[in-house]
Amino acid sequence: MSFTGLPPEAVPALMTGAITPHPALEGRADAYLPSPCIQNHAANLAFLPDGTLTCVWFGGTMEGMGDISIYMSRLTPGSDRWSVPEKMSDDPEKSEQNPLIFKAPDGKVWLLYTSQTSGNQDGSVVKCRISGDGGQTFGPVQILCDSPGTFVRQQIVVNGRGDWLLPVFRCVGLNGQRWSGDADTAAVLVSRDGGASWQMRDIPDSIGAVHMNILPLGGDEMIAFYRNRFAENILSSRSSDGGETWSAPEPAELPNNNSSIQATILNDGAIAMVYNHSNAAMSDARRQSLYDEIEGGEAEETAVIADSSARKAVWGVPRAPLSLAISRDGGKSFPHRIDLDTGDGFCLSNNSKDSLNREFSYPSIVQGGDGTLHIAYTYYRRAIKYVRLAPQLLP
């Protein structure tokens, strides 16, 4: 089964937050979250302690610009409409990106996000705000990690010893050149004191492996999936010691187009992955870099200086279809797949104002206690789309 994307001009009028049944598929419902912004991207879903489903993302005029800020909308239990979003960050000199919500074991709720100048991801730091009232209000902005070039995207995982594992990727500058993603690597920030302090643990042989997504498999066994900067296949690695050490990332069977993926463990133990079923071998569409439409910007301190002979990151591969795949063998294979949205996935421009972008990307996925699957993702960089699937629709 598959579903075709809308004309770009039709999207703004749909951004009401209202959840409506899908016209062709019983058990599916869709919504386009409200936002005051022309561009909306990088959604992440999480439940609050009271059962409210939250969606955080970044919005503004264009990724990398100083007006890019973090927003959060809420879907309270029983509601059929997402709330008007709250602006959660507001630094006019920084592009604040890739937010996530973490419900800590002590009941506090953390908001994490990155902060950079212009397109200089190798100068990014990680900021956070903490809520002591279940996510109703959040405290002041704090710096969680000030190592330049550190980026977040995926959820914090707590292992059996109570250690917090925050997967990060390190944006690496090449010989003073503007960041382009050619030599980014993966790491895990580990906290053994409830987030008071963090230690960086690099993932071996991980050049090109970013957006590390850690999933616990039981006991000390864990698997991680990664976006691939070289637009070949999703990568994966494993840990048998609760996330202390990891194997080097290796190709999985699903393709990747150098765009974000996200997976979750379902209530029955299966793994559900949302991703673009696309890679560089399927298209010759290319662009120079993620930020080739943004000029200027002061150079930031680079995280690492790497060899300029490194492979080049691949940008511009279409970000479509947006697919859901299921693994029932611990992530070894994903034979069951459906397409949630289809279209041309054009992403040679980030321009939302003139409706030039038509990507479906940066998905987030969680499952409720009743088995309902909740998915959110970028729709043409104009809106955040929400999809709700009844359990019987899972492949």
C-alpha positions in Angstrom: 0.0 0.0 0.0 1.2 3.6 -0.6 0.0 7.2 -0.4 0.8 10.0 -2.8 1.9 13.5 -1.5 -0.2 16.6 -1.8 0.5 19.6 -4.0 2.8 22.0 -2.0 0.3 24.8 -2.2 -2.3 22.7 -0.4 -0.3 22.1 2.8 -0.5 25.4 4.7 -4.3 25.3 5.0 -4.1 21.8 6.5 -1.8 22.9 9.4 -4.6 23.1 12.0 -3.5 20.2 14.2 -6.8 18.4 13.7 -6.5 14.6 13.5 -8.7 13.2 10.7 -9.3 9.7 9.5 -7.5 8.7 6.4 -10.0 8.6 3.5 -8.7 5.3 2.1 -7.5 3.3 5.0 -9.4 2.4 8.1 -7.3 2.5 11.2 -5.1 5.4 9.9 -5.5 9.0 10.9 -3.4 12.0 9.9 -2.7 15.6 11.0 -0.5 18.5 10.0 0.7 20.3 13.2 0.1 24.0 13.5 3.2 26.3 13.3 3.8 30.0 12.8 6.9 29.1 10.7 7.5 28.8 7.0 9.9 26.0 7.6 9.4 23.1 10.0 11.7 20.1 10.3 13.2 17.4 12.5 10.3 16.2 14.6 10.7 14.0 17.7 7.9 12.4 19.6 7.8 11.4 23.3 5.2 10.7 26.0 5.1 12.8 29.1 4.4 11.2 32.5 0.7 12.0 32.3 0.3 10.3 28.9 0.4 13.5 26.8 2.2 12.9 23.5 4.6 15.7 22.7 6.2 16.6 19.4 9.2 18.9 19.2 10.9 20.2 16.1 12.7 23.3 14.8 11.1 26.1 12.8 11.9 29.4 11.2 12.7 30.6 7.6 15.4 28.1 6.6 17.7 25.6 8.4 20.9 27.3 9.6 19.3 30.8 9.8 19.3 32.7 13.1 15.6 32.6 13.5 15.5 28.8 13.6 14.1 27.9 17.1 12.6 24.9 18.9 8.8 24.4 19.1 6.7 21.9 21.0 3.1 20.9 20.5 1.1 18.5 22.7 -1.6 15.9 22.1 -3.4 15.3 25.4 -5.0 11.9 26.1 -8.4 11.7 24.3 -7.8 14.8 22.3 -8.3 14.9 18.5 -6.2 18.0 17.9 -2.6 19.0 18.5 -2.1 22.2 20.5 -0.8 25.5 19.3 3.0 25.1 19.6 5.1 26.7 22.3 8.4 28.3 21.4 11.0 26.6 23.6 14.2 28.4 22.5 14.9 31.9 21.3 18.6 32.8 20.6 18.4 35.3 17.7 22.1 34.6 16.8 21.9 30.8 16.7 20.2 28.2 14.6 18.7 25.8 17.2 18.0 22.4 15.8 17.3 18.6 16.3 15.3 18.7 19.6 14.4 15.7 21.6 12.4 15.0 24.8 13.6 12.6 27.5 11.5 11.4 30.4 14.1 10.7 33.1 13.8 7.9 35.6 13.4 10.4 38.4 10.3 11.9 36.7 12.0 15.0 35.4 11.6 15.8 31.7 14.5 17.0 29.6 14.5 19.0 26.4 17.7 18.7 24.5 18.7 20.5 21.2 21.7 21.8 19.3 22.8 25.4 18.8 25.1 26.7 16.0 25.9 29.7 13.9 24.7 29.6 10.3 25.6 26.4 8.6 28.6 25.7 10.8 27.7 22.4 12.3 31.3 21.9 13.4 30.7 24.7 15.9 27.5 23.4 17.4 27.0 22.8 21.2 24.2 20.9 22.9 21.8 22.8 25.2 19.0 21.6 27.5 16.1 22.7 29.6 14.7 20.6 32.5 11.2 20.3 33.8 10.4 19.4 37.3 6.6 19.3 36.8 6.1 16.6 34.2 6.8 18.8 31.2 4.3 21.5 32.0 7.0 24.1 32.4 10.8 24.1 31.7 13.7 25.7 33.5 16.4 28.0 32.1 18.7 27.0 29.2 21.8 25.1 30.2 24.8 23.8 28.3 24.9 20.0 28.3 27.9 19.6 26.1 30.2 22.4 24.9 32.6 20.3 22.8 32.3 22.0 19.4 30.6 20.0 16.7 28.5 17.8 19.0 25.0 17.1 17.6 22.0 15.2 18.9 19.0 13.6 17.2 18.0 10.4 18.9 16.6 9.5 22.3 18.6 8.9 25.5 18.5 5.2 26.6 19.0 4.1 30.2 20.8 0.8 30.6 20.3 -1.9 33.3 22.9 -0.2 35.6 21.1 3.1 35.4 23.6 4.8 33.1 22.2 7.3 30.7 23.4 6.8 27.1 23.0 9.8 24.8 23.9 9.0 21.2 25.6 11.9 19.5 27.5 12.6 16.3 30.5 14.8 15.9 30.5 17.2 13.0 34.1 17.4 11.8 35.8 20.3 10.0 38.3 19.6 7.2 41.4 21.8 7.2 39.5 25.0 7.9 36.9 24.4 5.2 33.3 25.0 5.8 31.6 21.9 7.3 30.1 19.6 4.7 29.7 16.3 6.6 32.5 14.4 4.9 34.2 13.1 8.1 31.5 13.1 10.8 31.7 10.3 13.4 29.5 8.7 16.0 29.9 8.7 19.8 27.9 8.2 23.0 27.8 10.6 25.9 27.5 8.5 29.1 26.2 9.9 32.4 26.4 7.8 35.6 25.0 10.6 37.8 21.6 11.4 36.3 22.8 13.9 33.8 25.0 16.0 36.1 28.1 15.0 34.1 28.9 13.3 30.8 31.8 11.4 29.3 32.3 11.0 25.5 32.8 7.5 24.1 33.7 7.4 20.4 32.3 4.6 18.2 35.1 2.8 16.4 35.5 3.2 12.6 32.4 5.3 12.4 33.2 8.0 9.7 30.0 8.7 7.9 27.8 7.0 10.6 25.5 9.7 12.2 22.2 9.9 14.1 23.0 6.8 16.1 19.7 5.3 17.3 20.2 2.9 20.3 17.6 0.2 21.0 17.8 -2.2 24.0 17.3 -5.9 23.0 17.2 -7.3 26.6 19.8 -7.8 29.2 23.0 -6.1 28.2 22.4 -6.6 24.4 21.8 -3.4 22.3 21.6 -2.6 18.7 22.2 0.8 17.1 21.1 2.1 13.6 22.8 5.0 11.8 22.2 7.4 9.0 24.9 7.1 6.3 26.6 10.2 5.1 27.6 8.4 1.9 24.0 7.6 1.0 24.4 3.8 0.6 22.7 1.8 3.3 21.5 2.3 6.9 24.4 1.2 9.2 24.1 -0.9 12.3 26.3 -1.9 15.3 25.9 -3.9 18.4 26.8 -3.8 22.1 26.8 -6.7 24.5 27.8 -4.8 27.6 25.0 -2.3 28.1 26.3 0.3 25.7 29.8 0.6 27.2 31.5 -0.5 23.9 30.2 -1.0 20.4 31.2 -2.8 17.3 32.1 -0.8 14.2 29.0 0.2 12.1 28.3 -2.1 9.2 25.7 -1.9 6.3 22.2 -3.2 7.0 19.9 -4.3 4.3 17.8 -1.1 4.1 19.0 1.8 1.8 19.8 5.2 3.1 19.9 8.6 1.3 21.9 10.5 3.9 18.7 11.4 5.7 17.6 10.7 9.2 16.0 7.4 10.3 14.4 6.3 13.6 13.4 3.0 15.0 11.7 1.7 18.2 11.1 -1.5 20.0 7.4 -2.5 19.7 5.4 -4.0 22.5 5.8 -7.5 21.1 9.6 -7.1 20.8 9.8 -6.4 17.0 11.7 -3.4 15.7 9.8 -0.8 13.7 12.0 1.5 11.5 10.8 4.6 9.6 13.2 5.8 6.9 13.4 6.8 3.2 13.6 3.7 0.9 16.2 5.5 -1.3 19.9 5.8 -1.8 22.5 7.3 -4.1 22.4 4.3 -6.4 18.7 4.9 -7.1 19.1 8.6 -8.3 21.7 10.9 -9.8 20.3 14.0 -8.0 23.1 15.8 -6.1 23.7 19.1 -4.4 26.9 20.7 -3.0 26.0 20.5 0.6 23.1 20.9 3.1 23.7 24.6 3.5 24.7 25.6 0.0 21.8 28.2 -0.1 23.2 30.1 3.0 25.9 32.6 2.4 28.4 34.0 5.0 28.6 33.0 8.6 31.7 33.3 10.8 33.9 30.3 11.0 33.5 28.4 14.3 36.2 26.5 16.2 36.2 23.0 14.5 35.9 19.9 16.5 38.6 17.9 14.7 40.9 18.6 11.7 40.7 15.5 9.5 42.5 14.4 6.3 41.1 16.1 3.2 41.3 12.8 1.3 38.2 11.6 3.1 35.2 10.4 1.1 32.7 13.1 0.3 29.2 13.1 1.9 26.4 12.8 -0.7 23.6 15.3 -0.6 20.5 15.7 -2.6 19.3 12.2 -3.1 15.5 12.3 -3.1 13.9 12.0 0.4 11.0 9.7 -0.6 9.2 7.4 -0.2 8.8 7.6 3.6 8.6 4.0 4.6 7.8 1.8 7.6 9.7 -1.5 7.9 9.4 -4.2 10.6 12.1 -6.7 11.8 11.2 -9.7 13.9 14.7 -11.1 14.2 16.4 -8.4 16.3 17.3 -6.1 13.4 19.0 -8.6 11.1 16.4 -8.3 8.4 13.4 -6.1 7.6 11.2 -8.1 5.2 7.9 -6.3 6.0 7.5 -2.8 4.5 4.8 -0.2 3.7 5.1 3.3 2.3 3.5 6.0 4.3 4.0 8.8 1.8 5.2 8.8 -1.8 6.3 11.5 -4.2 9.4 12.7 -5.9 11.1 13.7 -2.6 12.9 16.7 -4.2 15.5 18.1 -1.8 18.0 20.0 -4.0 16.7 23.1 -2.2 15.6 23.7 1.5 13.4 26.5 0.4 9.9 26.2 2.0 8.8 29.8 1.3 8.6 29.2 -2.4 7.5 25.6 -2.1 10.6 24.3 -3.7 11.2 21.4 -1.3 9.1 18.2 -1.5 10.9 15.9 0.9 9.4 13.5 3.5 12.1 13.1 6.0 13.4 13.0 9.6 10.8 10.6 11.0 10.1 9.9 14.6 8.2 6.8 15.9 6.8 5.7 19.2 4.2 3.1 20.3 1.5 3.6 22.9 0.6 1.1 25.5 -2.5 0.2 23.5 -0.3 -0.8 20.5 -1.1 2.3 18.5 1.8 3.5 16.4 2.6 7.3 16.3 4.8 8.7 13.6 5.8 12.3 12.8 7.9 13.6 10.0 8.9 16.6 7.8 6.4 17.2 5.0 8.0 19.4 2.3 9.9 21.2 5.0 6.7 23.2 5.3 4.9 21.1 7.9 5.3 18.4 10.5 2.9 15.6 9.6 1.6 13.2 12.2 0.3 9.7 11.3 -1.5 7.4 13.7 -1.7 3.7 12.8 -3.9 1.1 14.5 -2.0 -2.1 15.5 -3.7 -4.2 12.9 -2.1 -2.1 10.1 1.4 -3.0 11.1 3.1 -5.2 8.4 
